[in-house]
Amino acid sequence: MPMTADRRSRYMKMTGLTETKIAQAIGKITIDPRSAKASGLSARKIEAARVGVQAVASSCGVISARYSMAAQATTTAARTVPKEDVAADRAILEELFADEYRLTDPAANVWDKKRTIDVILAGNVRHQGLGVGGFQGLQAVLQVHADGTTAVVNGSFKTGATTIGQNSKTGAGPRRCSGIFHTMHAYVFRDNRWQLASSHMTQEPAKRGRVVKAG
């Protein structure tokens, strides 16, 4: 099920988000001209892919912000979010992430689809807001491959966040996780919609801090 305009508007109001802040968090997605030329696809089809992957990132950001805020008010986000919202949001995320989704985080932990969704709905990664001063996208470059059903976005962002959970190596509790991170997200067009199929994150070495396992 897609995220409805009413739900999006309600969550944005609850979290103080604006379209400007969301755009700042995602970053401006630009099209790699060499990839566009090599693909042989029309400008219209490439632009449709850009709009599609941007919509996925935007919906994930809005939902994540909702649960991050809820978690900051209590120890368990689900206690303050109505059960019907949790169920609906899980259904939305189930469609935004492909079944084969894998995330490799900066500490080399690998998360599957279920774990990633569980972490989002638990509000386990708590950014200092979206946009400038919080989770801010720095760049995002889109490559569209094959017949237009596969897309890759290479980008970077900076953030200051508290990650809830145990460190995968030391067993320590919540830690600050801040700095500049580089990402590669792979998307697939399936069942008439774009889905996130794979993510890989690394932290910029010059600003590397403690990286923790979230969840």
MIDOSE-1310 file (N, C-alpha, C; in nm, 2 decimals, decimal comma, always signed):
residues 215
mpmt	+0,08/-0,12/+0,00/+0,00/+0,00/+0,00/+0,09/+0,13/+0,00; +0,06/+0,22/-0,08/+0,14/+0,35/-0,09/+0,10/+0,43/+0,03; +0,19/+0,53/+0,06/+0,17/+0,62/+0,17/+0,07/+0,73/+0,12; -0,05/+0,74/+0,18/-0,15/+0,84/+0,13/-0,11/+0,98/+0,16
adrr	-0,16/+1,07/+0,09/-0,13/+1,21/+0,11/-0,18/+1,26/+0,25; -0,29/+1,20/+0,30/-0,34/+1,24/+0,43/-0,24/+1,19/+0,54; -0,19/+1,07/+0,53/-0,10/+1,02/+0,63/+0,03/+1,10/+0,63; +0,08/+1,12/+0,51/+0,20/+1,20/+0,49/+0,19/+1,34/+0,56
srym	+0,08/+1,41/+0,53/+0,05/+1,54/+0,59/+0,04/+1,53/+0,74; -0,03/+1,43/+0,79/-0,04/+1,42/+0,94/+0,09/+1,40/+1,00; +0,18/+1,31/+0,95/+0,31/+1,28/+1,01/+0,40/+1,40/+1,00; +0,39/+1,48/+0,89/+0,47/+1,60/+0,87/+0,44/+1,70/+0,98
kmtg	+0,31/+1,71/+1,00/+0,26/+1,81/+1,10/+0,31/+1,77/+1,24; +0,30/+1,64/+1,27/+0,34/+1,59/+1,40/+0,49/+1,61/+1,43; +0,57/+1,59/+1,32/+0,72/+1,60/+1,34/+0,78/+1,74/+1,31; +0,69/+1,83/+1,26/+0,74/+1,96/+1,22/+0,82/+1,96/+1,09
ltet	+0,80/+1,86/+1,01/+0,86/+1,85/+0,88/+0,80/+1,94/+0,78; +0,88/+1,99/+0,68/+0,83/+2,06/+0,57/+0,88/+2,00/+0,44; +0,83/+2,03/+0,33/+0,88/+1,97/+0,20/+1,02/+2,02/+0,18; +1,06/+2,14/+0,23/+1,19/+2,19/+0,22/+1,29/+2,10/+0,30
kiaq	+1,25/+2,07/+0,42/+1,34/+1,99/+0,51/+1,35/+1,85/+0,45; +1,25/+1,79/+0,40/+1,26/+1,66/+0,34/+1,35/+1,66/+0,22; +1,34/+1,76/+0,14/+1,43/+1,78/+0,02/+1,57/+1,79/+0,06; +1,60/+1,86/+0,17/+1,73/+1,88/+0,22/+1,79/+1,75/+0,28
aigk	+1,70/+1,67/+0,33/+1,74/+1,54/+0,39/+1,78/+1,44/+0,27; +1,70/+1,44/+0,17/+1,72/+1,35/+0,06/+1,84/+1,39/-0,02; +1,85/+1,53/-0,04/+1,95/+1,58/-0,13/+1,90/+1,59/-0,27; +1,95/+1,67/-0,35/+1,91/+1,68/-0,49/+1,96/+1,57/-0,57
itid	+1,87/+1,49/-0,62/+1,91/+1,37/-0,70/+1,93/+1,42/-0,84; +2,06/+1,41/-0,88/+2,10/+1,45/-1,02/+2,12/+1,32/-1,10; +2,12/+1,33/-1,23/+2,13/+1,22/-1,32/+2,27/+1,22/-1,38; +2,33/+1,10/-1,37/+2,47/+1,09/-1,43/+2,46/+1,09/-1,58
prsa	+2,51/+1,19/-1,65/+2,50/+1,19/-1,79/+2,56/+1,08/-1,87; +2,67/+1,03/-1,82/+2,74/+0,91/-1,89/+2,65/+0,79/-1,88; +2,59/+0,77/-1,76/+2,50/+0,65/-1,74/+2,38/+0,67/-1,83; +2,32/+0,79/-1,84/+2,21/+0,82/-1,92/+2,23/+0,79/-2,07
kasg	+2,35/+0,83/-2,11/+2,39/+0,80/-2,25/+2,41/+0,66/-2,28; +2,48/+0,59/-2,19/+2,50/+0,45/-2,21/+2,38/+0,36/-2,20; +2,28/+0,40/-2,12/+2,16/+0,32/-2,11/+2,07/+0,32/-2,23; +2,08/+0,42/-2,31/+2,00/+0,43/-2,43/+1,86/+0,46/-2,41
lsar	+1,83/+0,50/-2,28/+1,69/+0,52/-2,24/+1,65/+0,67/-2,27; +1,52/+0,69/-2,29/+1,47/+0,83/-2,32/+1,49/+0,91/-2,19; +1,50/+1,04/-2,21/+1,50/+1,13/-2,09/+1,38/+1,12/-2,01; +1,27/+1,09/-2,07/+1,14/+1,08/-2,00/+1,15/+0,96/-1,90
kiea	+1,20/+0,85/-1,95/+1,20/+0,73/-1,87/+1,30/+0,74/-1,75; +1,41/+0,81/-1,78/+1,51/+0,83/-1,67/+1,46/+0,92/-1,57; +1,38/+1,03/-1,61/+1,32/+1,12/-1,51/+1,22/+1,05/-1,43; +1,14/+0,95/-1,49/+1,04/+0,88/-1,42/+1,11/+0,79/-1,31
arvg	+1,23/+0,74/-1,34/+1,30/+0,66/-1,24/+1,35/+0,75/-1,13; +1,40/+0,87/-1,16/+1,44/+0,97/-1,06/+1,33/+1,00/-0,96; +1,21/+1,03/-1,02/+1,10/+1,07/-0,94/+1,05/+0,95/-0,85; +1,06/+0,83/-0,91/+1,02/+0,71/-0,83/+1,11/+0,68/-0,71
vqav	+1,24/+0,68/-0,73/+1,33/+0,65/-0,62/+1,33/+0,77/-0,52; +1,31/+0,89/-0,56/+1,29/+1,00/-0,47/+1,17/+0,98/-0,38; +1,06/+0,93/-0,44/+0,94/+0,91/-0,36/+0,96/+0,80/-0,25; +1,04/+0,70/-0,29/+1,07/+0,59/-0,19/+1,15/+0,65/-0,07
assc	+1,25/+0,73/-0,11/+1,34/+0,79/+0,00/+1,25/+0,89/+0,08; +1,17/+0,96/+0,02/+1,09/+1,06/+0,10/+0,99/+0,99/+0,19; +0,92/+0,88/+0,15/+0,83/+0,81/+0,23/+0,90/+0,75/+0,35; +1,02/+0,69/+0,33/+1,10/+0,63/+0,43/+1,14/+0,73/+0,54
gvis	+1,17/+0,85/+0,49/+1,22/+0,96/+0,58/+1,11/+1,01/+0,66; +0,99/+1,02/+0,61/+0,87/+1,07/+0,69/+0,83/+0,97/+0,79; +0,83/+0,84/+0,76/+0,79/+0,74/+0,86/+0,90/+0,73/+0,96; +1,03/+0,73/+0,92/+1,13/+0,73/+1,02/+1,13/+0,84/+1,12
arys	+1,10/+0,96/+1,07/+1,09/+1,08/+1,16/+0,98/+1,06/+1,26; +0,87/+1,00/+1,22/+0,75/+0,98/+1,31/+0,79/+0,89/+1,43; +0,86/+0,79/+1,40/+0,90/+0,69/+1,50/+1,02/+0,74/+1,59; +1,10/+0,81/+1,52/+1,22/+0,87/+1,60/+1,17/+0,97/+1,70
maaq	+1,07/+1,05/+1,67/+1,01/+1,14/+1,76/+0,94/+1,07/+1,87; +0,86/+0,97/+1,83/+0,79/+0,89/+1,93/+0,88/+0,83/+2,03; +0,99/+0,77/+1,98/+1,08/+0,70/+2,07/+1,15/+0,80/+2,17; +1,17/+0,92/+2,13/+1,23/+1,02/+2,22/+1,14/+1,06/+2,34
attt	+1,01/+1,03/+2,32/+0,92/+1,06/+2,43/+0,90/+0,94/+2,53; +0,95/+0,83/+2,49/+0,93/+0,71/+2,58/+1,04/+0,61/+2,54; +1,05/+0,50/+2,61/+1,15/+0,40/+2,58/+1,11/+0,31/+2,47; +0,98/+0,30/+2,44/+0,93/+0,22/+2,33/+0,84/+0,29/+2,24
aart	+0,88/+0,31/+2,12/+0,80/+0,40/+2,03/+0,66/+0,34/+2,01; +0,65/+0,21/+2,01/+0,52/+0,15/+1,98/+0,42/+0,18/+2,09; +0,46/+0,22/+2,21/+0,37/+0,25/+2,32/+0,30/+0,38/+2,29; +0,35/+0,47/+2,21/+0,29/+0,60/+2,19/+0,23/+0,61/+2,05
vpke	+0,25/+0,51/+1,97/+0,20/+0,52/+1,83/+0,08/+0,42/+1,83; -0,04/+0,46/+1,78/-0,15/+0,37/+1,78/-0,12/+0,25/+1,70; -0,18/+0,13/+1,74/-0,15/+0,01/+1,68/-0,18/+0,01/+1,53; -0,29/+0,08/+1,50/-0,33/+0,08/+1,36/-0,23/+0,15/+1,27
dvaa	-0,17/+0,26/+1,33/-0,07/+0,33/+1,25/+0,06/+0,24/+1,24; +0,10/+0,17/+1,34/+0,21/+0,08/+1,33/+0,19/-0,02/+1,22; +0,07/-0,08/+1,22/+0,04/-0,19/+1,12/+0,04/-0,13/+0,98; -0,02/-0,01/+0,97/-0,03/+0,05/+0,83/+0,11/+0,09/+0,79
drai	+0,20/+0,15/+0,88/+0,33/+0,19/+0,84/+0,42/+0,07/+0,80; +0,40/-0,04/+0,88/+0,47/-0,16/+0,84/+0,43/-0,21/+0,70; +0,31/-0,20/+0,67/+0,26/-0,25/+0,54/+0,32/-0,16/+0,43; +0,33/-0,03/+0,45/+0,39/+0,07/+0,36/+0,54/+0,03/+0,34
leel	+0,61/+0,01/+0,45/+0,75/-0,02/+0,44/+0,78/-0,15/+0,37; +0,69/-0,25/+0,39/+0,70/-0,38/+0,32/+0,70/-0,36/+0,17; +0,62/-0,26/+0,12/+0,62/-0,24/-0,02/+0,74/-0,15/-0,07; +0,79/-0,07/+0,02/+0,90/+0,02/-0,02/+1,03/-0,06/-0,03
fade	+1,04/-0,16/+0,05/+1,17/-0,25/+0,05/+1,14/-0,38/-0,02; +1,23/-0,41/-0,11/+1,22/-0,54/-0,18/+1,24/-0,66/-0,08; +1,19/-0,77/-0,11/+1,20/-0,89/-0,02/+1,35/-0,92/+0,00; +1,43/-0,90/-0,10/+1,57/-0,94/-0,09/+1,66/-0,83/-0,03
yrlt	+1,60/-0,73/+0,02/+1,67/-0,61/+0,07/+1,78/-0,65/+0,17; +1,90/-0,59/+0,15/+2,01/-0,61/+0,25/+2,07/-0,47/+0,27; +2,10/-0,44/+0,39/+2,18/-0,32/+0,43/+2,31/-0,36/+0,49; +2,42/-0,31/+0,44/+2,55/-0,32/+0,51/+2,58/-0,19/+0,57
dpaa	+2,59/-0,19/+0,70/+2,61/-0,06/+0,77/+2,76/-0,03/+0,79; +2,80/+0,08/+0,84/+2,94/+0,12/+0,85/+3,03/+0,03/+0,93; +2,96/-0,05/+1,02/+3,04/-0,15/+1,10/+3,04/-0,29/+1,04; +2,99/-0,29/+0,91/+2,99/-0,42/+0,84/+2,89/-0,52/+0,89
nvwd	+2,79/-0,47/+0,97/+2,68/-0,56/+1,00/+2,58/-0,56/+0,88; +2,52/-0,68/+0,86/+2,43/-0,69/+0,75/+2,29/-0,71/+0,80; +2,20/-0,62/+0,76/+2,06/-0,63/+0,80/+1,97/-0,67/+0,69; +1,87/-0,76/+0,72/+1,77/-0,80/+0,62/+1,65/-0,70/+0,62
kkrt	+1,56/-0,73/+0,54/+1,44/-0,64/+0,53/+1,36/-0,63/+0,66; +1,34/-0,75/+0,72/+1,26/-0,74/+0,85/+1,33/-0,66/+0,95; +1,46/-0,69/+0,97/+1,53/-0,62/+1,08/+1,53/-0,47/+1,05; +1,55/-0,43/+0,92/+1,55/-0,29/+0,89/+1,42/-0,22/+0,92
idvi	+1,31/-0,28/+0,89/+1,18/-0,23/+0,92/+1,16/-0,22/+1,07; +1,20/-0,33/+1,14/+1,18/-0,33/+1,28/+1,26/-0,21/+1,35; +1,38/-0,18/+1,30/+1,46/-0,07/+1,36/+1,39/+0,06/+1,33; +1,34/+0,08/+1,21/+1,27/+0,20/+1,18/+1,15/+0,22/+1,27
lagn	+1,06/+0,12/+1,29/+0,94/+0,13/+1,36/+0,97/+0,14/+1,51; +1,09/+0,10/+1,56/+1,12/+0,11/+1,70/+1,18/+0,25/+1,73; +1,21/+0,33/+1,62/+1,27/+0,46/+1,64/+1,41/+0,45/+1,70; +1,48/+0,34/+1,66/+1,61/+0,32/+1,71/+1,73/+0,41/+1,67
vrhq	+1,71/+0,48/+1,56/+1,81/+0,58/+1,51/+1,74/+0,71/+1,52; +1,79/+0,79/+1,61/+1,73/+0,92/+1,64/+1,81/+1,04/+1,59; +1,78/+1,09/+1,47/+1,85/+1,20/+1,41/+1,80/+1,33/+1,48; +1,89/+1,43/+1,47/+1,85/+1,56/+1,52/+1,77/+1,64/+1,42
glgv	+1,66/+1,58/+1,38/+1,58/+1,63/+1,28/+1,62/+1,60/+1,14; +1,54/+1,63/+1,04/+1,57/+1,62/+0,90/+1,60/+1,75/+0,84; +1,70/+1,76/+0,75/+1,73/+1,89/+0,68/+1,86/+1,95/+0,74; +1,89/+2,07/+0,71/+2,00/+2,14/+0,76/+2,01/+2,14/+0,91
ggfq	+2,12/+2,10/+0,97/+2,14/+2,09/+1,11/+2,10/+1,95/+1,17; +2,05/+1,86/+1,08/+2,01/+1,73/+1,12/+2,07/+1,63/+1,02; +1,98/+1,54/+0,97/+2,02/+1,45/+0,87/+2,01/+1,53/+0,73; +2,12/+1,56/+0,68/+2,13/+1,64/+0,56/+2,20/+1,57/+0,44
glqa	+2,13/+1,56/+0,33/+2,19/+1,50/+0,21/+2,28/+1,60/+0,15; +2,40/+1,55/+0,11/+2,50/+1,63/+0,05/+2,50/+1,62/-0,10; +2,49/+1,50/-0,15/+2,48/+1,47/-0,30/+2,41/+1,34/-0,32; +2,35/+1,32/-0,44/+2,29/+1,20/-0,48/+2,29/+1,19/-0,63
vlqv	+2,36/+1,10/-0,68/+2,37/+1,09/-0,83/+2,31/+0,96/-0,88; +2,22/+0,97/-0,97/+2,14/+0,85/-1,02/+2,19/+0,80/-1,14; +2,20/+0,66/-1,14/+2,24/+0,59/-1,27/+2,12/+0,49/-1,29; +2,07/+0,49/-1,41/+1,97/+0,39/-1,45/+2,02/+0,29/-1,55
hadg	+2,00/+0,16/-1,52/+2,06/+0,06/-1,59/+1,95/-0,03/-1,66; +2,01/-0,13/-1,73/+1,92/-0,23/-1,80/+1,82/-0,17/-1,88; +1,70/-0,21/-1,87/+1,59/-0,15/-1,96/+1,51/-0,05/-1,88; +1,58/+0,01/-1,77/+1,51/+0,11/-1,69/+1,44/+0,06/-1,57
ttav	+1,47/-0,07/-1,54/+1,41/-0,13/-1,42/+1,51/-0,14/-1,30; +1,63/-0,10/-1,32/+1,73/-0,10/-1,21/+1,79/+0,04/-1,20; +1,80/+0,09/-1,08/+1,86/+0,22/-1,06/+1,96/+0,22/-0,94; +2,06/+0,30/-0,95/+2,16/+0,31/-0,84/+2,18/+0,45/-0,80
vngs	+2,17/+0,49/-0,68/+2,20/+0,62/-0,63/+2,32/+0,62/-0,54; +2,43/+0,69/-0,59/+2,55/+0,71/-0,51/+2,54/+0,84/-0,44; +2,56/+0,85/-0,31/+2,54/+0,98/-0,25/+2,62/+0,99/-0,12; +2,59/+1,10/-0,05/+2,65/+1,12/+0,09/+2,56/+1,20/+0,17
fktg	+2,58/+1,19/+0,30/+2,50/+1,28/+0,39/+2,58/+1,30/+0,52; +2,54/+1,40/+0,59/+2,60/+1,42/+0,72/+2,49/+1,42/+0,83; +2,52/+1,38/+0,95/+2,42/+1,37/+1,05/+2,48/+1,37/+1,19; +2,40/+1,40/+1,28/+2,43/+1,38/+1,42/+2,32/+1,30/+1,48
atti	+2,34/+1,18/+1,53/+2,24/+1,09/+1,57/+2,28/+1,01/+1,69; +2,18/+0,97/+1,77/+2,20/+0,87/+1,87/+2,15/+0,74/+1,82; +2,23/+0,63/+1,82/+2,19/+0,50/+1,78/+2,16/+0,42/+1,90; +2,04/+0,36/+1,91/+2,00/+0,28/+2,02/+2,03/+0,14/+1,99
gqns	+2,09/+0,07/+2,09/+2,12/-0,07/+2,07/+2,26/-0,10/+2,12; +2,30/-0,22/+2,11/+2,43/-0,26/+2,15/+2,54/-0,25/+2,04; +2,66/-0,21/+2,08/+2,77/-0,21/+1,99/+2,80/-0,36/+1,96; +2,82/-0,38/+1,83/+2,83/-0,52/+1,78/+2,96/-0,59/+1,84
ktga	+3,06/-0,51/+1,88/+3,18/-0,56/+1,92/+3,20/-0,55/+2,08; +3,16/-0,44/+2,13/+3,18/-0,42/+2,28/+3,06/-0,45/+2,36; +2,94/-0,45/+2,30/+2,82/-0,47/+2,38/+2,77/-0,35/+2,45; +2,84/-0,23/+2,43/+2,80/-0,11/+2,49/+2,67/-0,06/+2,45
gprr	+2,61/+0,03/+2,52/+2,47/+0,08/+2,49/+2,47/+0,19/+2,39; +2,37/+0,28/+2,40/+2,35/+0,39/+2,31/+2,47/+0,48/+2,29; +2,50/+0,52/+2,16/+2,62/+0,60/+2,13/+2,58/+0,71/+2,04; +2,66/+0,81/+2,04/+2,65/+0,91/+1,93/+2,71/+0,86/+1,80
csgi	+2,64/+0,88/+1,70/+2,69/+0,84/+1,57/+2,68/+0,96/+1,47; +2,79/+1,03/+1,45/+2,78/+1,15/+1,37/+2,89/+1,16/+1,27; +2,88/+1,24/+1,17/+2,98/+1,26/+1,07/+2,92/+1,26/+0,93; +3,01/+1,24/+0,84/+2,97/+1,23/+0,70/+2,98/+1,08/+0,65
fhtm	+2,87/+1,04/+0,59/+2,86/+0,90/+0,54/+2,84/+0,90/+0,39; +2,89/+0,79/+0,33/+2,87/+0,77/+0,19/+2,78/+0,65/+0,17; +2,70/+0,66/+0,07/+2,60/+0,55/+0,05/+2,59/+0,51/-0,09; +2,54/+0,39/-0,11/+2,50/+0,34/-0,24/+2,37/+0,26/-0,22
hayv	+2,27/+0,31/-0,29/+2,13/+0,24/-0,28/+2,10/+0,19/-0,42; +2,06/+0,07/-0,42/+2,01/+0,00/-0,55/+1,86/-0,01/-0,54; +1,79/+0,02/-0,65/+1,65/+0,02/-0,66/+1,61/-0,07/-0,78; +1,49/-0,14/-0,76/+1,44/-0,22/-0,87/+1,29/-0,17/-0,90
frdn	+1,25/-0,18/-1,02/+1,12/-0,15/-1,06/+1,04/-0,28/-1,08; +0,95/-0,30/-0,99/+0,89/-0,44/-0,98/+0,74/-0,42/-0,94; +0,65/-0,49/-1,01/+0,51/-0,48/-0,98/+0,46/-0,34/-0,99; +0,51/-0,27/-1,09/+0,47/-0,13/-1,12/+0,51/-0,03/-1,02
rwql	+0,61/-0,06/-0,94/+0,66/+0,04/-0,84/+0,81/+0,02/-0,82; +0,87/+0,13/-0,77/+1,01/+0,12/-0,73/+1,03/+0,07/-0,59; +1,13/-0,01/-0,57/+1,16/-0,06/-0,43/+1,30/-0,05/-0,41; +1,34/-0,03/-0,28/+1,48/-0,03/-0,24/+1,52/-0,18/-0,22
assh	+1,63/-0,22/-0,29/+1,67/-0,36/-0,29/+1,80/-0,38/-0,22; +1,89/-0,27/-0,20/+2,01/-0,29/-0,14/+2,07/-0,16/-0,10; +2,14/-0,15/+0,02/+2,20/-0,03/+0,06/+2,34/-0,06/+0,12; +2,43/+0,03/+0,10/+2,57/+0,01/+0,16/+2,61/+0,14/+0,21
mtqe	+2,66/+0,15/+0,34/+2,70/+0,27/+0,40/+2,84/+0,26/+0,45; +2,92/+0,37/+0,43/+3,05/+0,38/+0,49/+3,07/+0,52/+0,55; +3,15/+0,52/+0,66/+3,17/+0,65/+0,72/+3,30/+0,71/+0,67; +3,30/+0,84/+0,64/+3,42/+0,91/+0,59/+3,53/+0,89/+0,69
pakr	+3,65/+0,84/+0,65/+3,75/+0,80/+0,74/+3,80/+0,92/+0,83; +3,81/+1,04/+0,77/+3,87/+1,15/+0,84/+3,78/+1,19/+0,96; +3,65/+1,16/+0,95/+3,56/+1,20/+1,06/+3,50/+1,08/+1,13; +3,57/+0,97/+1,12/+3,52/+0,84/+1,18/+3,51/+0,85/+1,33
grvv	+3,39/+0,81/+1,38/+3,37/+0,80/+1,53/+3,34/+0,66/+1,56; +3,26/+0,65/+1,66/+3,22/+0,51/+1,70/+3,10/+0,47/+1,62; +3,10/+0,36/+1,56/+2,99/+0,31/+1,48/+2,93/+0,20/+1,55; +2,79/+0,20/+1,57/+2,73/+0,10/+1,65/+2,63/+0,02/+1,57
kag	+2,59/-0,09/+1,63/+2,48/-0,17/+1,57/+2,35/-0,12/+1,62; +2,26/-0,08/+1,53/+2,13/-0,03/+1,57/+2,02/-0,13/+1,57; +2,00/-0,19/+1,68/+1,89/-0,29/+1,69/+1,94/-0,42/+1,73
